Amino acid sequence: MKRILPIFIAFVCACPSEQVVVREVPNECGNGEVEADEECDDGNTVASDDCT
């Protein structure tokens, strides 16, 4: 048992932790979500409707 414990500890320490992946997605007009630099977004791509 004394031989297994150091091997187990080394194995646990060698395992990578969780990684968080962050992707930057460009803003998309007309997707129905208000994103940065948008005052409103009504879900269509008509630029002249002023989000009505």
mmCIF entry with sequence, helices, sheets and N, C-alpha, C, O atoms, coordinates in Angstrom:
data_MODEL
# 
_entry.id   MODEL 
# 
_entity.id                         1 
_entity.type                       polymer 
_entity.pdbx_number_of_molecules   1 
# 
_entity_poly.entity_id                      1 
_entity_poly.type                           'polypeptide(L)' 
_entity_poly.nstd_linkage                   no 
_entity_poly.nstd_monomer                   no 
_entity_poly.pdbx_seq_one_letter_code       MKRILPIFIAFVCACPSEQVVVREVPNECGNGEVEADEECDDGNTVASDDCT 
_entity_poly.pdbx_seq_one_letter_code_can   MKRILPIFIAFVCACPSEQVVVREVPNECGNGEVEADEECDDGNTVASDDCT 
_entity_poly.pdbx_strand_id                 A 
# 
loop_
_entity_poly_seq.entity_id 
_entity_poly_seq.num 
_entity_poly_seq.mon_id 
_entity_poly_seq.hetero 
1 1  MET n 
1 2  LYS n 
1 3  ARG n 
1 4  ILE n 
1 5  LEU n 
1 6  PRO n 
1 7  ILE n 
1 8  PHE n 
1 9  ILE n 
1 10 ALA n 
1 11 PHE n 
1 12 VAL n 
1 13 CYS n 
1 14 ALA n 
1 15 CYS n 
1 16 PRO n 
1 17 SER n 
1 18 GLU n 
1 19 GLN n 
1 20 VAL n 
1 21 VAL n 
1 22 VAL n 
1 23 ARG n 
1 24 GLU n 
1 25 VAL n 
1 26 PRO n 
1 27 ASN n 
1 28 GLU n 
1 29 CYS n 
1 30 GLY n 
1 31 ASN n 
1 32 GLY n 
1 33 GLU n 
1 34 VAL n 
1 35 GLU n 
1 36 ALA n 
1 37 ASP n 
1 38 GLU n 
1 39 GLU n 
1 40 CYS n 
1 41 ASP n 
1 42 ASP n 
1 43 GLY n 
1 44 ASN n 
1 45 THR n 
1 46 VAL n 
1 47 ALA n 
1 48 SER n 
1 49 ASP n 
1 50 ASP n 
1 51 CYS n 
1 52 THR n 
# 
_struct_asym.id          A 
_struct_asym.entity_id   1 
# 
loop_
_struct_conf.conf_type_id 
_struct_conf.id 
_struct_conf.pdbx_PDB_helix_id 
_struct_conf.beg_label_comp_id 
_struct_conf.beg_label_asym_id 
_struct_conf.beg_label_seq_id 
_struct_conf.pdbx_beg_PDB_ins_code 
_struct_conf.end_label_comp_id 
_struct_conf.end_label_asym_id 
_struct_conf.end_label_seq_id 
_struct_conf.pdbx_end_PDB_ins_code 
_struct_conf.beg_auth_comp_id 
_struct_conf.beg_auth_asym_id 
_struct_conf.beg_auth_seq_id 
_struct_conf.end_auth_comp_id 
_struct_conf.end_auth_asym_id 
_struct_conf.end_auth_seq_id 
_struct_conf.pdbx_PDB_helix_class 
_struct_conf.details 
_struct_conf.pdbx_PDB_helix_length 
HELX_P HELX_P1 AA1 ILE A 4  ? ALA A 14 ? ILE A 4  ALA A 14 1 ? 11 
HELX_P HELX_P2 AA2 ALA A 47 ? ASP A 49 ? ALA A 47 ASP A 49 5 ? 3  
# 
_struct_conf_type.id          HELX_P 
_struct_conf_type.criteria    ? 
_struct_conf_type.reference   ? 
# 
loop_
_atom_site.group_PDB 
_atom_site.id 
_atom_site.type_symbol 
_atom_site.label_atom_id 
_atom_site.label_alt_id 
_atom_site.label_comp_id 
_atom_site.label_asym_id 
_atom_site.label_entity_id 
_atom_site.label_seq_id 
_atom_site.pdbx_PDB_ins_code 
_atom_site.Cartn_x 
_atom_site.Cartn_y 
_atom_site.Cartn_z 
_atom_site.occupancy 
_atom_site.B_iso_or_equiv 
_atom_site.pdbx_formal_charge 
_atom_site.auth_seq_id 
_atom_site.auth_comp_id 
_atom_site.auth_asym_id 
_atom_site.auth_atom_id 
_atom_site.pdbx_PDB_model_num 
ATOM 1   N N  . MET A 1 1  ? 0.820   -1.198 0.000   1.00 0.00 ? 1  MET A N  1 
ATOM 2   C CA . MET A 1 1  ? 0.000   0.000  0.000   1.00 0.00 ? 1  MET A CA 1 
ATOM 3   C C  . MET A 1 1  ? 0.860   1.257  0.000   1.00 0.00 ? 1  MET A C  1 
ATOM 4   O O  . MET A 1 1  ? 0.494   2.260  -0.613  1.00 0.00 ? 1  MET A O  1 
ATOM 5   N N  . LYS A 1 2  ? 1.998   1.209  0.681   1.00 0.00 ? 2  LYS A N  1 
ATOM 6   C CA . LYS A 1 2  ? 2.879   2.374  0.741   1.00 0.00 ? 2  LYS A CA 1 
ATOM 7   C C  . LYS A 1 2  ? 3.467   2.703  -0.624  1.00 0.00 ? 2  LYS A C  1 
ATOM 8   O O  . LYS A 1 2  ? 3.795   3.859  -0.889  1.00 0.00 ? 2  LYS A O  1 
ATOM 9   N N  . ARG A 1 3  ? 3.603   1.722  -1.482  1.00 0.00 ? 3  ARG A N  1 
ATOM 10  C CA . ARG A 1 3  ? 4.136   1.966  -2.825  1.00 0.00 ? 3  ARG A CA 1 
ATOM 11  C C  . ARG A 1 3  ? 3.070   2.560  -3.741  1.00 0.00 ? 3  ARG A C  1 
ATOM 12  O O  . ARG A 1 3  ? 3.389   3.338  -4.640  1.00 0.00 ? 3  ARG A O  1 
ATOM 13  N N  . ILE A 1 4  ? 1.837   2.207  -3.526  1.00 0.00 ? 4  ILE A N  1 
ATOM 14  C CA . ILE A 1 4  ? 0.755   2.671  -4.394  1.00 0.00 ? 4  ILE A CA 1 
ATOM 15  C C  . ILE A 1 4  ? 0.411   4.132  -4.133  1.00 0.00 ? 4  ILE A C  1 
ATOM 16  O O  . ILE A 1 4  ? 0.067   4.856  -5.068  1.00 0.00 ? 4  ILE A O  1 
ATOM 17  N N  . LEU A 1 5  ? 0.495   4.576  -2.894  1.00 0.00 ? 5  LEU A N  1 
ATOM 18  C CA . LEU A 1 5  ? 0.103   5.941  -2.549  1.00 0.00 ? 5  LEU A CA 1 
ATOM 19  C C  . LEU A 1 5  ? 0.913   6.995  -3.302  1.00 0.00 ? 5  LEU A C  1 
ATOM 20  O O  . LEU A 1 5  ? 0.302   7.911  -3.855  1.00 0.00 ? 5  LEU A O  1 
ATOM 21  N N  . PRO A 1 6  ? 2.245   6.930  -3.363  1.00 0.00 ? 6  PRO A N  1 
ATOM 22  C CA . PRO A 1 6  ? 2.978   7.943  -4.147  1.00 0.00 ? 6  PRO A CA 1 
ATOM 23  C C  . PRO A 1 6  ? 2.639   7.908  -5.639  1.00 0.00 ? 6  PRO A C  1 
ATOM 24  O O  . PRO A 1 6  ? 2.604   8.951  -6.291  1.00 0.00 ? 6  PRO A O  1 
ATOM 25  N N  . ILE A 1 7  ? 2.395   6.734  -6.169  1.00 0.00 ? 7  ILE A N  1 
ATOM 26  C CA . ILE A 1 7  ? 2.020   6.622  -7.579  1.00 0.00 ? 7  ILE A CA 1 
ATOM 27  C C  . ILE A 1 7  ? 0.649   7.258  -7.797  1.00 0.00 ? 7  ILE A C  1 
ATOM 28  O O  . ILE A 1 7  ? 0.441   7.973  -8.777  1.00 0.00 ? 7  ILE A O  1 
ATOM 29  N N  . PHE A 1 8  ? -0.280  6.997  -6.884  1.00 0.00 ? 8  PHE A N  1 
ATOM 30  C CA . PHE A 1 8  ? -1.614  7.585  -6.985  1.00 0.00 ? 8  PHE A CA 1 
ATOM 31  C C  . PHE A 1 8  ? -1.546  9.109  -6.884  1.00 0.00 ? 8  PHE A C  1 
ATOM 32  O O  . PHE A 1 8  ? -2.206  9.807  -7.653  1.00 0.00 ? 8  PHE A O  1 
ATOM 33  N N  . ILE A 1 9  ? -0.765  9.626  -5.957  1.00 0.00 ? 9  ILE A N  1 
ATOM 34  C CA . ILE A 1 9  ? -0.626  11.084 -5.797  1.00 0.00 ? 9  ILE A CA 1 
ATOM 35  C C  . ILE A 1 9  ? -0.006  11.696 -7.047  1.00 0.00 ? 9  ILE A C  1 
ATOM 36  O O  . ILE A 1 9  ? -0.452  12.752 -7.496  1.00 0.00 ? 9  ILE A O  1 
ATOM 37  N N  . ALA A 1 10 ? 1.003   11.062 -7.613  1.00 0.00 ? 10 ALA A N  1 
ATOM 38  C CA . ALA A 1 10 ? 1.627   11.565 -8.837  1.00 0.00 ? 10 ALA A CA 1 
ATOM 39  C C  . ALA A 1 10 ? 0.630   11.553 -9.995  1.00 0.00 ? 10 ALA A C  1 
ATOM 40  O O  . ALA A 1 10 ? 0.612   12.478 -10.807 1.00 0.00 ? 10 ALA A O  1 
ATOM 41  N N  . PHE A 1 11 ? -0.184  10.529 -10.074 1.00 0.00 ? 11 PHE A N  1 
ATOM 42  C CA . PHE A 1 11 ? -1.195  10.439 -11.134 1.00 0.00 ? 11 PHE A CA 1 
ATOM 43  C C  . PHE A 1 11 ? -2.229  11.549 -10.998 1.00 0.00 ? 11 PHE A C  1 
ATOM 44  O O  . PHE A 1 11 ? -2.594  12.182 -11.988 1.00 0.00 ? 11 PHE A O  1 
ATOM 45  N N  . VAL A 1 12 ? -2.699  11.789 -9.785  1.00 0.00 ? 12 VAL A N  1 
ATOM 46  C CA . VAL A 1 12 ? -3.704  12.825 -9.553  1.00 0.00 ? 12 VAL A CA 1 
ATOM 47  C C  . VAL A 1 12 ? -3.130  14.208 -9.866  1.00 0.00 ? 12 VAL A C  1 
ATOM 48  O O  . VAL A 1 12 ? -3.821  15.043 -10.449 1.00 0.00 ? 12 VAL A O  1 
ATOM 49  N N  . CYS A 1 13 ? -1.894  14.453 -9.492  1.00 0.00 ? 13 CYS A N  1 
ATOM 50  C CA . CYS A 1 13 ? -1.269  15.755 -9.762  1.00 0.00 ? 13 CYS A CA 1 
ATOM 51  C C  . CYS A 1 13 ? -0.987  15.961 -11.246 1.00 0.00 ? 13 CYS A C  1 
ATOM 52  O O  . CYS A 1 13 ? -0.941  17.099 -11.714 1.00 0.00 ? 13 CYS A O  1 
ATOM 53  N N  . ALA A 1 14 ? -0.801  14.888 -11.981 1.00 0.00 ? 14 ALA A N  1 
ATOM 54  C CA . ALA A 1 14 ? -0.489  14.999 -13.405 1.00 0.00 ? 14 ALA A CA 1 
ATOM 55  C C  . ALA A 1 14 ? -1.729  15.212 -14.263 1.00 0.00 ? 14 ALA A C  1 
ATOM 56  O O  . ALA A 1 14 ? -1.608  15.623 -15.417 1.00 0.00 ? 14 ALA A O  1 
ATOM 57  N N  . CYS A 1 15 ? -2.904  14.945 -13.736 1.00 0.00 ? 15 CYS A N  1 
ATOM 58  C CA . CYS A 1 15 ? -4.141  15.115 -14.501 1.00 0.00 ? 15 CYS A CA 1 
ATOM 59  C C  . CYS A 1 15 ? -4.435  16.600 -14.676 1.00 0.00 ? 15 CYS A C  1 
ATOM 60  O O  . CYS A 1 15 ? -4.395  17.356 -13.706 1.00 0.00 ? 15 CYS A O  1 
ATOM 61  N N  . PRO A 1 16 ? -4.725  17.019 -15.889 1.00 0.00 ? 16 PRO A N  1 
ATOM 62  C CA . PRO A 1 16 ? -5.018  18.440 -16.109 1.00 0.00 ? 16 PRO A CA 1 
ATOM 63  C C  . PRO A 1 16 ? -6.363  18.822 -15.509 1.00 0.00 ? 16 PRO A C  1 
ATOM 64  O O  . PRO A 1 16 ? -7.285  18.010 -15.436 1.00 0.00 ? 16 PRO A O  1 
ATOM 65  N N  . SER A 1 17 ? -6.451  20.065 -15.084 1.00 0.00 ? 17 SER A N  1 
ATOM 66  C CA . SER A 1 17 ? -7.725  20.562 -14.575 1.00 0.00 ? 17 SER A CA 1 
ATOM 67  C C  . SER A 1 17 ? -8.599  20.987 -15.752 1.00 0.00 ? 17 SER A C  1 
ATOM 68  O O  . SER A 1 17 ? -8.160  20.958 -16.902 1.00 0.00 ? 17 SER A O  1 
ATOM 69  N N  . GLU A 1 18 ? -9.834  21.380 -15.461 1.00 0.00 ? 18 GLU A N  1 
ATOM 70  C CA . GLU A 1 18 ? -10.739 21.810 -16.522 1.00 0.00 ? 18 GLU A CA 1 
ATOM 71  C C  . GLU A 1 18 ? -10.230 23.082 -17.175 1.00 0.00 ? 18 GLU A C  1 
ATOM 72  O O  . GLU A 1 18 ? -9.670  23.951 -16.506 1.00 0.00 ? 18 GLU A O  1 
ATOM 73  N N  . GLN A 1 19 ? -10.421 23.187 -18.454 1.00 0.00 ? 19 GLN A N  1 
ATOM 74  C CA . GLN A 1 19 ? -10.023 24.376 -19.188 1.00 0.00 ? 19 GLN A CA 1 
ATOM 75  C C  . GLN A 1 19 ? -11.266 25.096 -19.679 1.00 0.00 ? 19 GLN A C  1 
ATOM 76  O O  . GLN A 1 19 ? -12.229 24.472 -20.127 1.00 0.00 ? 19 GLN A O  1 
ATOM 77  N N  . VAL A 1 20 ? -11.230 26.408 -19.589 1.00 0.00 ? 20 VAL A N  1 
ATOM 78  C CA . VAL A 1 20 ? -12.333 27.226 -20.069 1.00 0.00 ? 20 VAL A CA 1 
ATOM 79  C C  . VAL A 1 20 ? -11.911 27.855 -21.384 1.00 0.00 ? 20 VAL A C  1 
ATOM 80  O O  . VAL A 1 20 ? -10.878 28.519 -21.455 1.00 0.00 ? 20 VAL A O  1 
ATOM 81  N N  . VAL A 1 21 ? -12.703 27.650 -22.422 1.00 0.00 ? 21 VAL A N  1 
ATOM 82  C CA . VAL A 1 21 ? -12.410 28.197 -23.739 1.00 0.00 ? 21 VAL A CA 1 
ATOM 83  C C  . VAL A 1 21 ? -13.360 29.363 -23.987 1.00 0.00 ? 21 VAL A C  1 
ATOM 84  O O  . VAL A 1 21 ? -14.580 29.209 -23.922 1.00 0.00 ? 21 VAL A O  1 
ATOM 85  N N  . VAL A 1 22 ? -12.792 30.522 -24.270 1.00 0.00 ? 22 VAL A N  1 
ATOM 86  C CA . VAL A 1 22 ? -13.595 31.713 -24.533 1.00 0.00 ? 22 VAL A CA 1 
ATOM 87  C C  . VAL A 1 22 ? -13.398 32.098 -25.989 1.00 0.00 ? 22 VAL A C  1 
ATOM 88  O O  . VAL A 1 22 ? -12.274 32.329 -26.436 1.00 0.00 ? 22 VAL A O  1 
ATOM 89  N N  . ARG A 1 23 ? -14.500 32.165 -26.721 1.00 0.00 ? 23 ARG A N  1 
ATOM 90  C CA . ARG A 1 23 ? -14.435 32.578 -28.115 1.00 0.00 ? 23 ARG A CA 1 
ATOM 91  C C  . ARG A 1 23 ? -15.051 33.955 -28.241 1.00 0.00 ? 23 ARG A C  1 
ATOM 92  O O  . ARG A 1 23 ? -16.090 34.236 -27.642 1.00 0.00 ? 23 ARG A O  1 
ATOM 93  N N  . GLU A 1 24 ? -14.423 34.802 -29.006 1.00 0.00 ? 24 GLU A N  1 
ATOM 94  C CA . GLU A 1 24 ? -15.005 36.099 -29.289 1.00 0.00 ? 24 GLU A CA 1 
ATOM 95  C C  . GLU A 1 24 ? -15.784 35.995 -30.591 1.00 0.00 ? 24 GLU A C  1 
ATOM 96  O O  . GLU A 1 24 ? -15.212 35.751 -31.653 1.00 0.00 ? 24 GLU A O  1 
ATOM 97  N N  . VAL A 1 25 ? -17.085 36.181 -30.498 1.00 0.00 ? 25 VAL A N  1 
ATOM 98  C CA . VAL A 1 25 ? -17.969 36.088 -31.649 1.00 0.00 ? 25 VAL A CA 1 
ATOM 99  C C  . VAL A 1 25 ? -18.358 37.507 -32.046 1.00 0.00 ? 25 VAL A C  1 
ATOM 100 O O  . VAL A 1 25 ? -18.792 38.282 -31.193 1.00 0.00 ? 25 VAL A O  1 
ATOM 101 N N  . PRO A 1 26 ? -18.213 37.864 -33.315 1.00 0.00 ? 26 PRO A N  1 
ATOM 102 C CA . PRO A 1 26 ? -18.577 39.224 -33.731 1.00 0.00 ? 26 PRO A CA 1 
ATOM 103 C C  . PRO A 1 26 ? -20.070 39.475 -33.553 1.00 0.00 ? 26 PRO A C  1 
ATOM 104 O O  . PRO A 1 26 ? -20.887 38.560 -33.658 1.00 0.00 ? 26 PRO A O  1 
ATOM 105 N N  . ASN A 1 27 ? -20.410 40.737 -33.282 1.00 0.00 ? 27 ASN A N  1 
ATOM 106 C CA . ASN A 1 27 ? -21.815 41.114 -33.154 1.00 0.00 ? 27 ASN A CA 1 
ATOM 107 C C  . ASN A 1 27 ? -22.536 40.865 -34.467 1.00 0.00 ? 27 ASN A C  1 
ATOM 108 O O  . ASN A 1 27 ? -21.965 41.038 -35.543 1.00 0.00 ? 27 ASN A O  1 
ATOM 109 N N  . GLU A 1 28 ? -23.787 40.459 -34.370 1.00 0.00 ? 28 GLU A N  1 
ATOM 110 C CA . GLU A 1 28 ? -24.573 40.153 -35.558 1.00 0.00 ? 28 GLU A CA 1 
ATOM 111 C C  . GLU A 1 28 ? -25.888 40.923 -35.495 1.00 0.00 ? 28 GLU A C  1 
ATOM 112 O O  . GLU A 1 28 ? -26.690 40.734 -34.580 1.00 0.00 ? 28 GLU A O  1 
ATOM 113 N N  . CYS A 1 29 ? -26.092 41.780 -36.463 1.00 0.00 ? 29 CYS A N  1 
ATOM 114 C CA . CYS A 1 29 ? -27.328 42.548 -36.531 1.00 0.00 ? 29 CYS A CA 1 
ATOM 115 C C  . CYS A 1 29 ? -28.459 41.653 -37.025 1.00 0.00 ? 29 CYS A C  1 
ATOM 116 O O  . CYS A 1 29 ? -28.293 40.894 -37.980 1.00 0.00 ? 29 CYS A O  1 
ATOM 117 N N  . GLY A 1 30 ? -29.602 41.751 -36.366 1.00 0.00 ? 30 GLY A N  1 
ATOM 118 C CA . GLY A 1 30 ? -30.765 40.987 -36.804 1.00 0.00 ? 30 GLY A CA 1 
ATOM 119 C C  . GLY A 1 30 ? -30.903 39.629 -36.164 1.00 0.00 ? 30 GLY A C  1 
ATOM 120 O O  . GLY A 1 30 ? -31.707 38.818 -36.623 1.00 0.00 ? 30 GLY A O  1 
ATOM 121 N N  . ASN A 1 31 ? -30.139 39.348 -35.108 1.00 0.00 ? 31 ASN A N  1 
ATOM 122 C CA . ASN A 1 31 ? -30.262 38.044 -34.460 1.00 0.00 ? 31 ASN A CA 1 
ATOM 123 C C  . ASN A 1 31 ? -31.239 38.053 -33.289 1.00 0.00 ? 31 ASN A C  1 
ATOM 124 O O  . ASN A 1 31 ? -31.454 37.017 -32.660 1.00 0.00 ? 31 ASN A O  1 
ATOM 125 N N  . GLY A 1 32 ? -31.837 39.212 -32.986 1.00 0.00 ? 32 GLY A N  1 
ATOM 126 C CA . GLY A 1 32 ? -32.817 39.293 -31.914 1.00 0.00 ? 32 GLY A CA 1 
ATOM 127 C C  . GLY A 1 32 ? -32.228 39.479 -30.536 1.00 0.00 ? 32 GLY A C  1 
ATOM 128 O O  . GLY A 1 32 ? -32.966 39.478 -29.551 1.00 0.00 ? 32 GLY A O  1 
ATOM 129 N N  . GLU A 1 33 ? -30.908 39.641 -30.435 1.00 0.00 ? 33 GLU A N  1 
ATOM 130 C CA . GLU A 1 33 ? -30.246 39.845 -29.152 1.00 0.00 ? 33 GLU A CA 1 
ATOM 131 C C  . GLU A 1 33 ? -29.530 41.185 -29.173 1.00 0.00 ? 33 GLU A C  1 
ATOM 132 O O  . GLU A 1 33 ? -28.786 41.479 -30.109 1.00 0.00 ? 33 GLU A O  1 
ATOM 133 N N  . VAL A 1 34 ? -29.750 41.999 -28.145 1.00 0.00 ? 34 VAL A N  1 
ATOM 134 C CA . VAL A 1 34 ? -29.058 43.282 -28.048 1.00 0.00 ? 34 VAL A CA 1 
ATOM 135 C C  . VAL A 1 34 ? -27.636 42.997 -27.580 1.00 0.00 ? 34 VAL A C  1 
ATOM 136 O O  . VAL A 1 34 ? -27.424 42.459 -26.493 1.00 0.00 ? 34 VAL A O  1 
ATOM 137 N N  . GLU A 1 35 ? -26.675 43.362 -28.406 1.00 0.00 ? 35 GLU A N  1 
ATOM 138 C CA . GLU A 1 35 ? -25.266 43.116 -28.109 1.00 0.00 ? 35 GLU A CA 1 
ATOM 139 C C  . GLU A 1 35 ? -24.547 44.450 -27.989 1.00 0.00 ? 35 GLU A C  1 
ATOM 140 O O  . GLU A 1 35 ? -25.166 45.505 -28.131 1.00 0.00 ? 35 GLU A O  1 
ATOM 141 N N  . ALA A 1 36 ? -23.253 44.412 -27.730 1.00 0.00 ? 36 ALA A N  1 
ATOM 142 C CA . ALA A 1 36 ? -22.463 45.634 -27.578 1.00 0.00 ? 36 ALA A CA 1 
ATOM 143 C C  . ALA A 1 36 ? -22.621 46.520 -28.804 1.00 0.00 ? 36 ALA A C  1 
ATOM 144 O O  . ALA A 1 36 ? -22.675 46.026 -29.931 1.00 0.00 ? 36 ALA A O  1 
ATOM 145 N N  . ASP A 1 37 ? -22.693 47.805 -28.589 1.00 0.00 ? 37 ASP A N  1 
ATOM 146 C CA . ASP A 1 37 ? -22.826 48.815 -29.644 1.00 0.00 ? 37 ASP A CA 1 
ATOM 147 C C  . ASP A 1 37 ? -24.172 48.761 -30.368 1.00 0.00 ? 37 ASP A C  1 
ATOM 148 O O  . ASP A 1 37 ? -24.299 49.346 -31.444 1.00 0.00 ? 37 ASP A O  1 
ATOM 149 N N  . GLU A 1 38 ? -25.170 48.087 -29.821 1.00 0.00 ? 38 GLU A N  1 
ATOM 150 C CA . GLU A 1 38 ? -26.513 48.077 -30.402 1.00 0.00 ? 38 GLU A CA 1 
ATOM 151 C C  . GLU A 1 38 ? -27.476 48.699 -29.395 1.00 0.00 ? 38 GLU A C  1 
ATOM 152 O O  . GLU A 1 38 ? -27.425 48.386 -28.206 1.00 0.00 ? 38 GLU A O  1 
ATOM 153 N N  . GLU A 1 39 ? -28.342 49.568 -29.867 1.00 0.00 ? 39 GLU A N  1 
ATOM 154 C CA . GLU A 1 39 ? -29.375 50.123 -28.995 1.00 0.00 ? 39 GLU A CA 1 
ATOM 155 C C  . GLU A 1 39 ? -30.562 49.181 -28.906 1.00 0.00 ? 39 GLU A C  1 
ATOM 156 O O  . GLU A 1 39 ? -31.210 49.080 -27.864 1.00 0.00 ? 39 GLU A O  1 
ATOM 157 N N  . CYS A 1 40 ? -30.842 48.492 -30.005 1.00 0.00 ? 40 CYS A N  1 
ATOM 158 C CA . CYS A 1 40 ? -31.942 47.533 -30.037 1.00 0.00 ? 40 CYS A CA 1 
ATOM 159 C C  . CYS A 1 40 ? -31.685 46.544 -31.165 1.00 0.00 ? 40 CYS A C  1 
ATOM 160 O O  . CYS A 1 40 ? -30.852 46.787 -32.039 1.00 0.00 ? 40 CYS A O  1 
ATOM 161 N N  . ASP A 1 41 ? -32.401 45.433 -31.139 1.00 0.00 ? 41 ASP A N  1 
ATOM 162 C CA . ASP A 1 41 ? -32.287 44.420 -32.186 1.00 0.00 ? 41 ASP A CA 1 
ATOM 163 C C  . ASP A 1 41 ? -33.617 43.687 -32.254 1.00 0.00 ? 41 ASP A C  1 
ATOM 164 O O  . ASP A 1 41 ? -33.957 42.914 -31.359 1.00 0.00 ? 41 ASP A O  1 
ATOM 165 N N  . ASP A 1 42 ? -34.370 43.937 -33.325 1.00 0.00 ? 42 ASP A N  1 
ATOM 166 C CA . ASP A 1 42 ? -35.712 43.370 -33.419 1.00 0.00 ? 42 ASP A CA 1 
ATOM 167 C C  . ASP A 1 42 ? -35.772 42.057 -34.195 1.00 0.00 ? 42 ASP A C  1 
ATOM 168 O O  . ASP A 1 42 ? -36.858 41.530 -34.432 1.00 0.00 ? 42 ASP A O  1 
ATOM 169 N N  . GLY A 1 43 ? -34.642 41.537 -34.584 1.00 0.00 ? 43 GLY A N  1 
ATOM 170 C CA . GLY A 1 43 ? -34.630 40.228 -35.224 1.00 0.00 ? 43 GLY A CA 1 
ATOM 171 C C  . GLY A 1 43 ? -34.671 40.245 -36.728 1.00 0.00 ? 43 GLY A C  1 
ATOM 172 O O  . GLY A 1 43 ? -34.755 39.183 -37.344 1.00 0.00 ? 43 GLY A O  1 
ATOM 173 N N  . ASN A 1 44 ? -34.613 41.429 -37.358 1.00 0.00 ? 44 ASN A N  1 
ATOM 174 C CA . ASN A 1 44 ? -34.545 41.455 -38.817 1.00 0.00 ? 44 ASN A CA 1 
ATOM 175 C C  . ASN A 1 44 ? -33.343 42.285 -39.247 1.00 0.00 ? 44 ASN A C  1 
ATOM 176 O O  . ASN A 1 44 ? -32.741 42.982 -38.430 1.00 0.00 ? 44 ASN A O  1 
ATOM 177 N N  . THR A 1 45 ? -33.001 42.211 -40.507 1.00 0.00 ? 45 THR A N  1 
ATOM 178 C CA . THR A 1 45 ? -31.807 42.903 -41.003 1.00 0.00 ? 45 THR A CA 1 
ATOM 179 C C  . THR A 1 45 ? -32.125 44.190 -41.733 1.00 0.00 ? 45 THR A C  1 
ATOM 180 O O  . THR A 1 45 ? -31.263 44.715 -42.438 1.00 0.00 ? 45 THR A O  1 
ATOM 181 N N  . VAL A 1 46 ? -33.340 44.721 -41.592 1.00 0.00 ? 46 VAL A N  1 
ATOM 182 C CA . VAL A 1 46 ? -33.718 45.982 -42.222 1.00 0.00 ? 46 VAL A CA 1 
ATOM 183 C C  . VAL A 1 46 ? -33.120 47.113 -41.399 1.00 0.00 ? 46 VAL A C  1 
ATOM 184 O O  . VAL A 1 46 ? -33.520 47.332 -40.255 1.00 0.00 ? 46 VAL A O  1 
ATOM 185 N N  . ALA A 1 47 ? -32.164 47.831 -41.979 1.00 0.00 ? 47 ALA A N  1 
ATOM 186 C CA . ALA A 1 47 ? -31.451 48.862 -41.226 1.00 0.00 ? 47 ALA A CA 1 
ATOM 187 C C  . ALA A 1 47 ? -32.264 50.134 -41.037 1.00 0.00 ? 47 ALA A C  1 
ATOM 188 O O  . ALA A 1 47 ? -31.977 50.907 -40.123 1.00 0.00 ? 47 ALA A O  1 
ATOM 189 N N  . SER A 1 48 ? -33.261 50.374 -41.867 1.00 0.00 ? 48 SER A N  1 
ATOM 190 C CA . SER A 1 48 ? -33.991 51.644 -41.820 1.00 0.00 ? 48 SER A CA 1 
ATOM 191 C C  . SER A 1 48 ? -35.269 51.592 -40.988 1.00 0.00 ? 48 SER A C  1 
ATOM 192 O O  . SER A 1 48 ? -36.027 52.561 -40.988 1.00 0.00 ? 48 SER A O  1 
ATOM 193 N N  . ASP A 1 49 ? -35.534 50.494 -40.279 1.00 0.00 ? 49 ASP A N  1 
ATOM 194 C CA . ASP A 1 49 ? -36.796 50.407 -39.540 1.00 0.00 ? 49 ASP A CA 1 
ATOM 195 C C  . ASP A 1 49 ? -36.697 50.904 -38.098 1.00 0.00 ? 49 ASP A C  1 
ATOM 196 O O  . ASP A 1 49 ? -37.701 50.910 -37.385 1.00 0.00 ? 49 ASP A O  1 
ATOM 197 N N  . ASP A 1 50 ? -35.528 51.313 -37.660 1.00 0.00 ? 50 ASP A N  1 
ATOM 198 C CA . ASP A 1 50 ? -35.311 51.866 -36.315 1.00 0.00 ? 50 ASP A CA 1 
ATOM 199 C C  . ASP A 1 50 ? -35.833 50.945 -35.212 1.00 0.00 ? 50 ASP A C  1 
ATOM 200 O O  . ASP A 1 50 ? -36.335 51.424 -34.195 1.00 0.00 ? 50 ASP A O  1 
ATOM 201 N N  . CYS A 1 51 ? -35.723 49.664 -35.396 1.00 0.00 ? 51 CYS A N  1 
ATOM 202 C CA . CYS A 1 51 ? -36.103 48.661 -34.393 1.00 0.00 ? 51 CYS A CA 1 
ATOM 203 C C  . CYS A 1 51 ? -37.549 48.780 -33.949 1.00 0.00 ? 51 CYS A C  1 
ATOM 204 O O  . CYS A 1 51 ? -37.836 48.666 -32.757 1.00 0.00 ? 51 CYS A O  1 
ATOM 205 N N  . THR A 1 52 ? -38.457 49.004 -34.873 1.00 0.00 ? 52 THR A N  1 
ATOM 206 C CA . THR A 1 52 ? -39.872 49.082 -34.494 1.00 0.00 ? 52 THR A CA 1 
ATOM 207 C C  . THR A 1 52 ? -40.559 47.760 -34.731 1.00 0.00 ? 52 THR A C  1 
ATOM 208 O O  . THR A 1 52 ? -41.755 47.631 -34.471 1.00 0.00 ? 52 THR A O  1 
# 
